[in-house]
Structures are given as structure tokens and as C-alpha cells.
Amino acid sequence: MATQLAEIFVGIDVSKDGLDVAVWGRTKAWWFANDTAGWADLVARVAGWTPALLVVEASGGWELPLVAELAAGFAPRYTRRDSLPLGAPKDIA
């Protein structure tokens, strides 16, 4: 019998062509194209999960359109950018 998770944690690995999506505690992973159709499919899938935390790998800018699409589909509470220049504020509310 599968264990039902109280909270869902989603991780997204970003590359130029694709998005590998994993959910903590599940053995299945998903792949979406890193384009407008793939972003829409991913947002629809993730919306059904209602994740407590969603983490997107910073990947040289390939993640930015996806993050914008996710922000439009959800109300992000907190974003942290580690790839900003030295001295720039790291926390963006």
C-alpha cells in the first residue's frame, strides 16, 4: 500500500530542451518540453498536486520563462536568486 504524503515537494531540473520533474517520495518522474506548451502542461499537472514547496534549478537563464509561467499560475510566497552579482540583494519577495 502506498503512503499518502501530507505535503508535496516538487523539484524541477531545467535544461535547454526539457524539464525533468520529480516529487519527493514518488518513484515516477515526468518530462516536459522547455517551451510554451511544456510550461502550460507542467503548470496544469503541478496545480493538481498543490505542492507545499516547488524548487526550480537555476540553469543559466533557461529557467526564467518557466518561473514566469509558474508565477502566473500560482502565487509564489518567496523566491531566492543565488545567481545575482555580488552585492545584489538575494531575497526577492
Steps between C-alpha positions, in 0.01 A plus 500: 500500500637844404549758770306823454727801546367785713705754305623487143847623405579546130842545342556609140831447321528739207685457172477678166263240355323348795375509857546195721248506783518286814281486808657402831383158609381388156689272265351639179655807334360714219656674202363810331635694203660832598263703281162671537303176455720316750471781756120497472490120541733516800298776671178301447659185646655676800179694575325168561762405758480821706869486602625636831834577335610523138869538421632595154867456419667821385644404164664792322173673419322198346278495810374860480202452263391197704521697826288777344242242389496340846462842666204575273338168594575521872556768760866449600572586860877520482767497233875484545744572221854379563627596155492878556824702496694548823349772713153471344209417731443123504145490637214609279153500653 
